[in-house]
Amino acid sequence: MHSHATVPTASGSKYLQQLCKHWSHRFAVDFDADRGTVPLPGGVLTLAATPEALSLDLAGNDPATLDRMEPVVAEHLQRFAFRETLSFDWVRS
């Protein structure tokens, strides 16, 4: 199962790097300025930054995992983006 959100922001690369550095202490994170991958319990978060947005893709084992991971990802990113309010419209496939 997948859940995707495109978050409008001019600081996508900054937030991607902050989140990946933050979680690199717990998980085997792989990232650069434009892309990142974070293996999470029960799934994988893939991030991609453009000048206009941060794209998030959560791959999870089941709906319950996505239910648990979506707010965790959003809350962490919102903490880094304390100067702006980010909008997360998760769409599942």
DRENMARFI-353847 format. One record per residue: residue number from 1; residue in three letters; x, y negated, z negated of N, C-alpha, C, CB in turn. Coordinates in steps of 0.001 Angstrom, whole numbers, padded with zeros to 6 digits. Glycine has a CB too. Example, Ala and Ser with C-alpha at 12.3 -4.5 7.8 and 13.67 -1.06 7.14 Angstrom:
2
seq: 1 | type: ALA | n.x: 013190 | n.y: 005690 | n.z: -007800 | ca.x: 012300 | ca.y: 004500 | ca.z: -007800 | c.x: 013200 | c.y: 003300 | c.z: -007800 | cb.x: 011308 | cb.y: 004473 | cb.z: -009046
seq: 2 | type: SER | n.x: 012850 | n.y: 002250 | n.z: -007080 | ca.x: 013670 | ca.y: 001060 | ca.z: -007140 | c.x: 012900 | c.y: -000030 | c.z: -007870 | cb.x: 014084 | cb.y: 000598 | cb.z: -005725
This chain:
93
seq: 1 | type: MET | n.x: 000832 | n.y: 001170 | n.z: 000000 | ca.x: 000000 | ca.y: 000000 | ca.z: 000000 | c.x: 000882 | c.y: -001240 | c.z: 000000 | cb.x: -000949 | cb.y: 000006 | cb.z: -001202
seq: 2 | type: HIS | n.x: 000357 | n.y: -002299 | n.z: 000624 | ca.x: 001086 | ca.y: -003559 | ca.z: 000697 | c.x: 000186 | c.y: -004716 | c.z: 000276 | cb.x: 001630 | cb.y: -003790 | cb.z: 002118
seq: 3 | type: SER | n.x: 000818 | n.y: -005724 | n.z: -000288 | ca.x: 000157 | ca.y: -006978 | ca.z: -000595 | c.x: 001074 | c.y: -008086 | c.z: -000102 | cb.x: -000156 | cb.y: -007117 | cb.z: -002133
seq: 4 | type: HIS | n.x: 000506 | n.y: -009048 | n.z: 000622 | ca.x: 001315 | ca.y: -010103 | ca.z: 001231 | c.x: 000765 | c.y: -011473 | c.z: 000833 | cb.x: 001341 | cb.y: -009954 | cb.z: 002775
seq: 5 | type: ALA | n.x: 001679 | n.y: -012408 | n.z: 000612 | ca.x: 001303 | ca.y: -013796 | ca.z: 000364 | c.x: 002303 | c.y: -014708 | c.z: 001058 | cb.x: 001242 | cb.y: -014099 | cb.z: -001161
seq: 6 | type: THR | n.x: 001803 | n.y: -015758 | n.z: 001680 | ca.x: 002651 | ca.y: -016807 | ca.z: 002235 | c.x: 002418 | c.y: -018045 | c.z: 001382 | cb.x: 002336 | cb.y: -017080 | cb.z: 003766
seq: 7 | type: VAL | n.x: 003463 | n.y: -018484 | n.z: 000710 | ca.x: 003379 | ca.y: -019579 | ca.z: -000252 | c.x: 003953 | c.y: -020843 | c.z: 000385 | cb.x: 004135 | cb.y: -019227 | cb.z: -001570
seq: 8 | type: PRO | n.x: 003115 | n.y: -021839 | n.z: 000674 | ca.x: 003625 | ca.y: -023072 | ca.z: 001266 | c.x: 004549 | c.y: -023812 | c.z: 000289 | cb.x: 002458 | cb.y: -023981 | cb.z: 001686
seq: 9 | type: THR | n.x: 005777 | n.y: -024069 | n.z: 000714 | ca.x: 006746 | ca.y: -024819 | ca.z: -000085 | c.x: 007950 | c.y: -025155 | c.z: 000785 | cb.x: 007183 | cb.y: -024011 | cb.z: -001344
seq: 10 | type: ALA | n.x: 008521 | n.y: -026301 | n.z: 000554 | ca.x: 009755 | ca.y: -026688 | ca.z: 001246 | c.x: 010986 | c.y: -026133 | c.z: 000522 | cb.x: 009852 | cb.y: -028225 | cb.z: 001355
seq: 11 | type: SER | n.x: 010771 | n.y: -025487 | n.z: -000619 | ca.x: 011877 | ca.y: -024973 | ca.z: -001441 | c.x: 011920 | c.y: -023450 | c.z: -001480 | cb.x: 011763 | cb.y: -025510 | cb.z: -002857
seq: 12 | type: GLY | n.x: 011422 | n.y: -022798 | n.z: -000437 | ca.x: 011356 | ca.y: -021341 | ca.z: -000424 | c.x: 012693 | c.y: -020664 | c.z: -000638 | cb.x: 010783 | cb.y: -020881 | cb.z: 000861
seq: 13 | type: SER | n.x: 013728 | n.y: -021151 | n.z: 000024 | ca.x: 015050 | ca.y: -020541 | ca.z: -000119 | c.x: 015557 | c.y: -020671 | c.z: -001550 | cb.x: 016046 | cb.y: -021183 | cb.z: 000855
seq: 14 | type: LYS | n.x: 015363 | n.y: -021819 | n.z: -002131 | ca.x: 015788 | ca.y: -022061 | ca.z: -003519 | c.x: 015086 | c.y: -021095 | c.z: -004473 | cb.x: 015493 | cb.y: -023524 | cb.z: -003931
seq: 15 | type: TYR | n.x: 013763 | n.y: -020963 | n.z: -004343 | ca.x: 013014 | ca.y: -020083 | ca.z: -005236 | c.x: 013359 | c.y: -018616 | c.z: -005005 | cb.x: 011520 | cb.y: -020298 | cb.z: -005050
seq: 16 | type: LEU | n.x: 013557 | n.y: -018240 | n.z: -003754 | ca.x: 013959 | ca.y: -016865 | ca.z: -003423 | c.x: 015257 | c.y: -016532 | c.z: -004139 | cb.x: 014122 | cb.y: -016683 | cb.z: -001886
seq: 17 | type: GLN | n.x: 016240 | n.y: -017401 | n.z: -004029 | ca.x: 017544 | ca.y: -017140 | ca.z: -004642 | c.x: 017465 | c.y: -017127 | c.z: -006168 | cb.x: 018555 | cb.y: -018186 | cb.z: -004186
seq: 18 | type: GLN | n.x: 016671 | n.y: -018041 | n.z: -006737 | ca.x: 016524 | ca.y: -018068 | ca.z: -008194 | c.x: 015884 | c.y: -016781 | c.z: -008705 | cb.x: 015686 | cb.y: -019281 | cb.z: -008626
seq: 19 | type: LEU | n.x: 014814 | n.y: -016333 | n.z: -008037 | ca.x: 014141 | ca.y: -015116 | ca.z: -008471 | c.x: 015055 | c.y: -013905 | c.z: -008333 | cb.x: 012860 | cb.y: -014902 | cb.z: -007668
seq: 20 | type: CYS | n.x: 015745 | n.y: -013810 | n.z: -007209 | ca.x: 016640 | ca.y: -012666 | ca.z: -006999 | c.x: 017793 | c.y: -012664 | c.z: -008003 | cb.x: 017194 | cb.y: -012682 | cb.z: -005568
seq: 21 | type: LYS | n.x: 018379 | n.y: -013819 | n.z: -008284 | ca.x: 019452 | ca.y: -013890 | ca.z: -009286 | c.x: 018913 | c.y: -013507 | c.z: -010665 | cb.x: 020072 | cb.y: -015314 | cb.z: -009326
seq: 22 | type: HIS | n.x: 017715 | n.y: -013999 | n.z: -010978 | ca.x: 017091 | ca.y: -013698 | ca.z: -012269 | c.x: 016901 | c.y: -012183 | c.z: -012442 | cb.x: 015730 | cb.y: -014426 | cb.z: -012391
seq: 23 | type: TRP | n.x: 016382 | n.y: -011525 | n.z: -011418 | ca.x: 016108 | ca.y: -010092 | ca.z: -011522 | c.x: 017322 | c.y: -009218 | c.z: -011237 | cb.x: 015007 | cb.y: -009724 | cb.z: -010582
seq: 24 | type: SER | n.x: 018428 | n.y: -009798 | n.z: -010785 | ca.x: 019617 | ca.y: -008994 | ca.z: -010492 | c.x: 020237 | c.y: -008415 | c.z: -011764 | cb.x: 020652 | cb.y: -009837 | cb.z: -009750
seq: 25 | type: HIS | n.x: 019843 | n.y: -008934 | n.z: -012919 | ca.x: 020340 | ca.y: -008398 | ca.z: -014183 | c.x: 019644 | c.y: -007093 | c.z: -014565 | cb.x: 020157 | cb.y: -009424 | cb.z: -015290
seq: 26 | type: ARG | n.x: 018482 | n.y: -006846 | n.z: -013949 | ca.x: 017708 | ca.y: -005637 | ca.z: -014265 | c.x: 017595 | c.y: -004658 | c.z: -013111 | cb.x: 016337 | cb.y: -006020 | cb.z: -014706
seq: 27 | type: PHE | n.x: 017672 | n.y: -005187 | n.z: -011871 | ca.x: 017426 | ca.y: -004362 | ca.z: -010685 | c.x: 018552 | c.y: -004532 | c.z: -009671 | cb.x: 016072 | cb.y: -004724 | cb.z: -010043
seq: 28 | type: ALA | n.x: 018678 | n.y: -003573 | n.z: -008753 | ca.x: 019691 | ca.y: -003624 | ca.z: -007684 | c.x: 019175 | c.y: -004514 | c.z: -006556 | cb.x: 020024 | cb.y: -002184 | cb.z: -007147
seq: 29 | type: VAL | n.x: 019300 | n.y: -005814 | n.z: -006728 | ca.x: 018755 | ca.y: -006817 | ca.z: -005810 | c.x: 019718 | c.y: -007063 | c.z: -004657 | cb.x: 018470 | cb.y: -008135 | cb.z: -006554
seq: 30 | type: ASP | n.x: 019157 | n.y: -007279 | n.z: -003480 | ca.x: 019945 | ca.y: -007631 | ca.z: -002297 | c.x: 019345 | c.y: -008906 | c.z: -001723 | cb.x: 019955 | cb.y: -006464 | cb.z: -001227
seq: 31 | type: PHE | n.x: 020151 | n.y: -009973 | n.z: -001566 | ca.x: 019585 | ca.y: -011217 | ca.z: -001052 | c.x: 020649 | c.y: -012137 | c.z: -000467 | cb.x: 018836 | cb.y: -011938 | cb.z: -002152
seq: 32 | type: ASP | n.x: 020174 | n.y: -013057 | n.z: 000375 | ca.x: 020955 | ca.y: -014193 | ca.z: 000855 | c.x: 020017 | c.y: -015395 | c.z: 000806 | cb.x: 021536 | cb.y: -013947 | cb.z: 002322
seq: 33 | type: ALA | n.x: 020347 | n.y: -016476 | n.z: 001478 | ca.x: 019533 | ca.y: -017694 | ca.z: 001405 | c.x: 018162 | c.y: -017538 | c.z: 002057 | cb.x: 020269 | cb.y: -018838 | cb.z: 002058
seq: 34 | type: ASP | n.x: 018020 | n.y: -016575 | n.z: 002986 | ca.x: 016781 | ca.y: -016452 | ca.z: 003757 | c.x: 015947 | c.y: -015220 | c.z: 003443 | cb.x: 017104 | cb.y: -016447 | cb.z: 005194
seq: 35 | type: ARG | n.x: 016557 | n.y: -014174 | n.z: 002890 | ca.x: 015846 | ca.y: -012913 | ca.z: 002678 | c.x: 016287 | c.y: -012283 | c.z: 001364 | cb.x: 016091 | cb.y: -011940 | cb.z: 003851
seq: 36 | type: GLY | n.x: 015364 | n.y: -011530 | n.z: 000774 | ca.x: 015709 | ca.y: -010817 | ca.z: -000445 | c.x: 014862 | c.y: -009571 | c.z: -000602 | cb.x: 015542 | cb.y: -011719 | cb.z: -001654
seq: 37 | type: THR | n.x: 015425 | n.y: -008575 | n.z: -001297 | ca.x: 014725 | ca.y: -007337 | ca.z: -001599 | c.x: 014964 | c.y: -007000 | c.z: -003066 | cb.x: 015196 | cb.y: -006175 | cb.z: -000667
seq: 38 | type: VAL | n.x: 013866 | n.y: -006747 | n.z: -003771 | ca.x: 013946 | ca.y: -006429 | ca.z: -005196 | c.x: 013192 | c.y: -005128 | c.z: -005439 | cb.x: 013363 | cb.y: -007589 | cb.z: -006075
seq: 39 | type: PRO | n.x: 013903 | n.y: -004057 | n.z: -005811 | ca.x: 013203 | ca.y: -002821 | ca.z: -006179 | c.x: 012624 | c.y: -002975 | c.z: -007583 | cb.x: 014162 | cb.y: -001587 | cb.z: -006108
seq: 40 | type: LEU | n.x: 011309 | n.y: -002875 | n.z: -007675 | ca.x: 010605 | ca.y: -003005 | ca.z: -008951 | c.x: 010025 | c.y: -001660 | c.z: -009356 | cb.x: 009488 | cb.y: -004073 | cb.z: -008862
seq: 41 | type: PRO | n.x: 009670 | n.y: -001483 | n.z: -010621 | ca.x: 009054 | ca.y: -000218 | ca.z: -011031 | c.x: 007772 | c.y: 000053 | c.z: -010234 | cb.x: 008744 | cb.y: -000240 | cb.z: -012543
seq: 42 | type: GLY | n.x: 007777 | n.y: 001095 | n.z: -009442 | ca.x: 006606 | ca.y: 001477 | ca.z: -008666 | c.x: 006476 | c.y: 000791 | c.z: -007327 | cb.x: 005402 | cb.y: 001211 | cb.z: -009447
seq: 43 | type: GLY | n.x: 007466 | n.y: -000018 | n.z: -006924 | ca.x: 007340 | ca.y: -000708 | ca.z: -005650 | c.x: 008571 | c.y: -001520 | c.z: -005292 | cb.x: 006144 | cb.y: -001601 | cb.z: -005675
seq: 44 | type: VAL | n.x: 008427 | n.y: -002292 | n.z: -004210 | ca.x: 009522 | ca.y: -003130 | ca.z: -003715 | c.x: 008950 | c.y: -004482 | c.z: -003318 | cb.x: 010256 | cb.y: -002458 | cb.z: -002506
seq: 45 | type: LEU | n.x: 009650 | n.y: -005541 | n.z: -003719 | ca.x: 009305 | ca.y: -006892 | ca.z: -003307 | c.x: 010287 | c.y: -007334 | c.z: -002244 | cb.x: 009308 | cb.y: -007871 | cb.z: -004511
seq: 46 | type: THR | n.x: 009757 | n.y: -007799 | n.z: -001098 | ca.x: 010583 | ca.y: -008357 | ca.z: -000031 | c.x: 010196 | c.y: -009816 | c.z: 000128 | cb.x: 010404 | cb.y: -007567 | cb.z: 001317
seq: 47 | type: LEU | n.x: 011192 | n.y: -010687 | n.z: 000166 | ca.x: 010976 | ca.y: -012123 | ca.z: 000278 | c.x: 011650 | c.y: -012647 | c.z: 001537 | cb.x: 011508 | cb.y: -012857 | cb.z: -000968
seq: 48 | type: ALA | n.x: 011042 | n.y: -013648 | n.z: 002161 | ca.x: 011638 | ca.y: -014315 | ca.z: 003330 | c.x: 011300 | c.y: -015801 | c.z: 003232 | cb.x: 011109 | cb.y: -013694 | cb.z: 004694
seq: 49 | type: ALA | n.x: 012333 | n.y: -016639 | n.z: 003373 | ca.x: 012147 | ca.y: -018083 | ca.z: 003268 | c.x: 012273 | c.y: -018745 | c.z: 004628 | cb.x: 013157 | cb.y: -018685 | cb.z: 002296
seq: 50 | type: THR | n.x: 011392 | n.y: -019709 | n.z: 004879 | ca.x: 011479 | ca.y: -020588 | ca.z: 006042 | c.x: 011471 | c.y: -022015 | c.z: 005492 | cb.x: 010285 | cb.y: -020337 | cb.z: 007077
seq: 51 | type: PRO | n.x: 011701 | n.y: -023011 | n.z: 006328 | ca.x: 011644 | ca.y: -024384 | ca.z: 005823 | c.x: 010267 | c.y: -024794 | c.z: 005294 | cb.x: 012054 | cb.y: -025329 | cb.z: 006910
seq: 52 | type: GLU | n.x: 009210 | n.y: -024086 | n.z: 005689 | ca.x: 007847 | ca.y: -024453 | ca.z: 005293 | c.x: 007220 | c.y: -023551 | c.z: 004246 | cb.x: 006980 | cb.y: -024461 | cb.z: 006485
seq: 53 | type: ALA | n.x: 007778 | n.y: -022345 | n.z: 004028 | ca.x: 007077 | ca.y: -021388 | ca.z: 003169 | c.x: 008006 | c.y: -020296 | c.z: 002652 | cb.x: 005919 | cb.y: -020759 | cb.z: 003923
seq: 54 | type: LEU | n.x: 007493 | n.y: -019610 | n.z: 001636 | ca.x: 008127 | ca.y: -018402 | ca.z: 001121 | c.x: 007152 | c.y: -017261 | c.z: 001355 | cb.x: 008507 | cb.y: -018539 | cb.z: -000405
seq: 55 | type: SER | n.x: 007582 | n.y: -016256 | n.z: 002082 | ca.x: 006758 | ca.y: -015101 | ca.z: 002403 | c.x: 007101 | c.y: -013975 | c.z: 001433 | cb.x: 006969 | cb.y: -014652 | cb.z: 003882
seq: 56 | type: LEU | n.x: 006072 | n.y: -013370 | n.z: 000852 | ca.x: 006236 | ca.y: -012304 | ca.z: -000124 | c.x: 005508 | c.y: -011058 | c.z: 000352 | cb.x: 005717 | cb.y: -012741 | cb.z: -001506
seq: 57 | type: ASP | n.x: 006163 | n.y: -009927 | n.z: 000277 | ca.x: 005529 | ca.y: -008660 | ca.z: 000613 | c.x: 005819 | c.y: -007676 | c.z: -000506 | cb.x: 006031 | cb.y: -008115 | cb.z: 001986
seq: 58 | type: LEU | n.x: 004767 | n.y: -007205 | n.z: -001141 | ca.x: 004877 | ca.y: -006201 | ca.z: -002193 | c.x: 004448 | c.y: -004857 | c.z: -001634 | cb.x: 004020 | cb.y: -006586 | cb.z: -003431
seq: 59 | type: ALA | n.x: 005298 | n.y: -003873 | n.z: -001728 | ca.x: 004941 | ca.y: -002509 | ca.z: -001370 | c.x: 004821 | c.y: -001741 | c.z: -002676 | cb.x: 006000 | cb.y: -001853 | cb.z: -000397
seq: 60 | type: GLY | n.x: 003661 | n.y: -001165 | n.z: -002910 | ca.x: 003426 | ca.y: -000443 | ca.z: -004158 | c.x: 002870 | c.y: 000935 | c.z: -003919 | cb.x: 002491 | cb.y: -001216 | cb.z: -005043
seq: 61 | type: ASN | n.x: 003011 | n.y: 001787 | n.z: -004917 | ca.x: 002543 | ca.y: 003160 | ca.z: -004812 | c.x: 001025 | c.y: 003278 | c.z: -004798 | cb.x: 003093 | cb.y: 003966 | cb.z: -005943
seq: 62 | type: ASP | n.x: 000340 | n.y: 002318 | n.z: -005441 | ca.x: -001107 | ca.y: 002401 | ca.z: -005564 | c.x: -001666 | c.y: 001020 | c.z: -005905 | cb.x: -001512 | cb.y: 003444 | cb.z: -006643
seq: 63 | type: PRO | n.x: -002997 | n.y: 000848 | n.z: -005859 | ca.x: -003594 | ca.y: -000466 | ca.z: -006167 | c.x: -003265 | c.y: -000967 | c.z: -007572 | cb.x: -005097 | cb.y: -000393 | cb.z: -006008
seq: 64 | type: ALA | n.x: -003183 | n.y: -000068 | n.z: -008535 | ca.x: -002878 | ca.y: -000480 | ca.z: -009914 | c.x: -001490 | c.y: -001107 | c.z: -010006 | cb.x: -002973 | cb.y: 000723 | cb.z: -010869
seq: 65 | type: THR | n.x: -000543 | n.y: -000572 | n.z: -009254 | ca.x: 000801 | ca.y: -001141 | ca.z: -009243 | c.x: 000774 | c.y: -002548 | c.z: -008669 | cb.x: 001760 | cb.y: -000254 | cb.z: -008436
seq: 66 | type: LEU | n.x: 000049 | n.y: -002737 | n.z: -007573 | ca.x: -000059 | ca.y: -004074 | ca.z: -006987 | c.x: -000782 | c.y: -005024 | c.z: -007936 | cb.x: -000792 | cb.y: -004014 | cb.z: -005638
seq: 67 | type: ASP | n.x: -001819 | n.y: -004547 | n.z: -008620 | ca.x: -002529 | ca.y: -005360 | ca.z: -009608 | c.x: -001576 | c.y: -005864 | c.z: -010685 | cb.x: -003668 | cb.y: -004555 | cb.z: -010248
seq: 68 | type: ARG | n.x: -000646 | n.y: -005026 | n.z: -011066 | ca.x: 000321 | ca.y: -005374 | ca.z: -012109 | c.x: 001439 | c.y: -006279 | c.z: -011577 | cb.x: 000924 | cb.y: -004104 | cb.z: -012706
seq: 69 | type: MET | n.x: 001912 | n.y: -006023 | n.z: -010357 | ca.x: 003076 | ca.y: -006735 | ca.z: -009818 | c.x: 002744 | c.y: -008128 | c.z: -009276 | cb.x: 003704 | cb.y: -005915 | cb.z: -008724
seq: 70 | type: GLU | n.x: 001582 | n.y: -008316 | n.z: -008666 | ca.x: 001238 | ca.y: -009624 | ca.z: -008088 | c.x: 001356 | c.y: -010757 | c.z: -009106 | cb.x: -000180 | cb.y: -009590 | cb.z: -007526
seq: 71 | type: PRO | n.x: 000709 | n.y: -010656 | n.z: -010275 | ca.x: 000830 | ca.y: -011769 | ca.z: -011225 | c.x: 002235 | c.y: -011940 | c.z: -011800 | cb.x: -000139 | cb.y: -011572 | cb.z: -012353
seq: 72 | type: VAL | n.x: 002979 | n.y: -010858 | n.z: -011937 | ca.x: 004345 | ca.y: -010959 | ca.z: -012460 | c.x: 005213 | c.y: -011766 | c.z: -011489 | cb.x: 004955 | cb.y: -009543 | cb.z: -012691
seq: 73 | type: VAL | n.x: 005127 | n.y: -011448 | n.z: -010205 | ca.x: 005895 | ca.y: -012182 | ca.z: -009192 | c.x: 005469 | c.y: -013648 | c.z: -009173 | cb.x: 005704 | cb.y: -011546 | cb.z: -007789
seq: 74 | type: ALA | n.x: 004163 | n.y: -013891 | n.z: -009155 | ca.x: 003649 | ca.y: -015261 | ca.z: -009101 | c.x: 004079 | c.y: -016063 | c.z: -010330 | cb.x: 002117 | cb.y: -015251 | cb.z: -008989
seq: 75 | type: GLU | n.x: 003980 | n.y: -015475 | n.z: -011510 | ca.x: 004350 | ca.y: -016182 | ca.z: -012739 | c.x: 005829 | c.y: -016534 | c.z: -012760 | cb.x: 004005 | cb.y: -015340 | cb.z: -013957
seq: 76 | type: HIS | n.x: 006675 | n.y: -015608 | n.z: -012341 | ca.x: 008110 | ca.y: -015901 | ca.z: -012306 | c.x: 008417 | c.y: -017030 | c.z: -011325 | cb.x: 008902 | cb.y: -014645 | cb.z: -011925
seq: 77 | type: LEU | n.x: 007853 | n.y: -016953 | n.z: -010125 | ca.x: 008119 | ca.y: -018001 | ca.z: -009146 | c.x: 007586 | c.y: -019351 | c.z: -009609 | cb.x: 007506 | cb.y: -017634 | cb.z: -007805
seq: 78 | type: GLN | n.x: 006416 | n.y: -019369 | n.z: -010240 | ca.x: 005862 | ca.y: -020636 | ca.z: -010706 | c.x: 006744 | c.y: -021262 | c.z: -011781 | cb.x: 004447 | cb.y: -020431 | cb.z: -011244
seq: 79 | type: ARG | n.x: 007387 | n.y: -020448 | n.z: -012606 | ca.x: 008311 | ca.y: -020979 | ca.z: -013611 | c.x: 009483 | c.y: -021694 | c.z: -012952 | cb.x: 008825 | cb.y: -019853 | cb.z: -014514
seq: 80 | type: PHE | n.x: 009994 | n.y: -021141 | n.z: -011853 | ca.x: 011103 | ca.y: -021789 | ca.z: -011145 | c.x: 010632 | c.y: -023044 | c.z: -010428 | cb.x: 011740 | cb.y: -020822 | cb.z: -010142
seq: 81 | type: ALA | n.x: 009374 | n.y: -023084 | n.z: -010044 | ca.x: 008808 | ca.y: -024199 | ca.z: -009274 | c.x: 008027 | c.y: -025138 | c.z: -010180 | cb.x: 007898 | cb.y: -023676 | cb.z: -008149
seq: 82 | type: PHE | n.x: 008551 | n.y: -025414 | n.z: -011364 | ca.x: 007787 | ca.y: -026199 | ca.z: -012337 | c.x: 007464 | c.y: -027609 | c.z: -011851 | cb.x: 008548 | cb.y: -026283 | cb.z: -013631
seq: 83 | type: ARG | n.x: 008141 | n.y: -028101 | n.z: -010810 | ca.x: 007865 | ca.y: -029437 | ca.z: -010285 | c.x: 006712 | c.y: -029450 | c.z: -009272 | cb.x: 009116 | cb.y: -029999 | cb.z: -009639
seq: 84 | type: GLU | n.x: 006276 | n.y: -028264 | n.z: -008859 | ca.x: 005158 | ca.y: -028164 | ca.z: -007923 | c.x: 004294 | c.y: -026967 | c.z: -008303 | cb.x: 005666 | cb.y: -028036 | cb.z: -006457
seq: 85 | type: THR | n.x: 003052 | n.y: -026996 | n.z: -007872 | ca.x: 002145 | ca.y: -025877 | ca.z: -008115 | c.x: 002095 | c.y: -025022 | c.z: -006856 | cb.x: 000715 | cb.y: -026376 | cb.z: -008515
seq: 86 | type: LEU | n.x: 002499 | n.y: -023790 | n.z: -006985 | ca.x: 002500 | ca.y: -022872 | ca.z: -005847 | c.x: 001150 | c.y: -022176 | c.z: -005732 | cb.x: 003631 | cb.y: -021830 | cb.z: -005985
seq: 87 | type: SER | n.x: 000773 | n.y: -021863 | n.z: -004495 | ca.x: -000488 | ca.y: -021190 | ca.z: -004214 | c.x: -000213 | c.y: -019781 | c.z: -003687 | cb.x: -001329 | cb.y: -022001 | cb.z: -003195
seq: 88 | type: PHE | n.x: -000772 | n.y: -018782 | n.z: -004363 | ca.x: -000583 | ca.y: -017376 | ca.z: -003988 | c.x: -001924 | c.y: -016791 | c.z: -003571 | cb.x: 000034 | cb.y: -016555 | cb.z: -005165
seq: 89 | type: ASP | n.x: -002092 | n.y: -016543 | n.z: -002298 | ca.x: -003300 | ca.y: -015876 | ca.z: -001781 | c.x: -002876 | c.y: -014498 | c.z: -001297 | cb.x: -003988 | cb.y: -016710 | cb.z: -000615
seq: 90 | type: TRP | n.x: -002904 | n.y: -013524 | n.z: -002198 | ca.x: -002474 | ca.y: -012178 | ca.z: -001860 | c.x: -003503 | c.y: -011507 | c.z: -000958 | cb.x: -002249 | cb.y: -011348 | cb.z: -003131
seq: 91 | type: VAL | n.x: -003022 | n.y: -010861 | n.z: 000093 | ca.x: -003861 | ca.y: -010103 | ca.z: 001022 | c.x: -003312 | c.y: -008681 | c.z: 001080 | cb.x: -003890 | cb.y: -010766 | cb.z: 002455
seq: 92 | type: ARG | n.x: -004178 | n.y: -007718 | n.z: 000850 | ca.x: -003742 | ca.y: -006320 | ca.z: 000828 | c.x: -004027 | c.y: -005605 | c.z: 002136 | cb.x: -004417 | cb.y: -005585 | cb.z: -000305
seq: 93 | type: SER | n.x: -003124 | n.y: -004679 | n.z: 002432 | ca.x: -003325 | ca.y: -003833 | ca.z: 003624 | c.x: -002931 | c.y: -002408 | c.z: 003305 | cb.x: -002505 | cb.y: -004360 | cb.z: 004836
